[in-house]
Amino acid sequence: PNLSNEKIIGLDYETTGLQYWHPDFRVVGVSLATLDGKGWYWDLRQTPQVVQFLRDTIRDGKLIVAHNAQFEVQCTRALGIDPRSVRWYCTMVGQCLINEHLPSYSLANVAQHNGIETRKEAELEKIRAALGWKDSAEVMRRFQEVPVELAAGYGISDAEDAIAIYKKHIPQIRDQDLSKVV
């Protein structure tokens, strides 16, 4: 896709774990979403050239929206892309600023709190059932083994959810006069 005119892009990475400092850590997939509802997923094992596409896309002051953006910043760095060339909006931090009383700031919980129907759990269940794995925790532990056609729906849903949350946050940030903080 040509995203050169997009000023705001949702981003989510699929990885071999959460410990980005670990020597065996790998980014295995990347999802992007735009404000108009379009989303894409690439499996880096099959399309490693997407890293250059990201390098060309994640730059020039764009706003990158992600849930738990610090993790996405580190994944971007792990791919050899300088994350400082863009601005970042973290939907988790944004939600904490808007309402510090939620019991959880997971993507699913923040989406639900903002009235967003997420496909995340349905996509995890689809993967679990297709591969005969025990539960969603096993899916996440073994995500690098998930076939691309199953991984895509899950990955795209996270990037789309981050964008949808961002769109809900904008008026709340304005109403609470938080724009100087985020």
Secondary structure, 3 states (H helix, E strand, C coil): CCCCCCCEEEEEEEECCCCCCCCCCCEEEEEEEECCCCEEEEECCCCCCHHHHHHHHCCCCCEEEECCHHHHHHHHHHCCCCHHHCEEEEHHHHHHHHCCCCCCCCHHHHHHHCCCCCCHHHHHHHHHHHHCCCCHHHHHHCHHHCCHHHHHHHHHHHHHHHHHHHHHHHHHHHHCCCCCCC
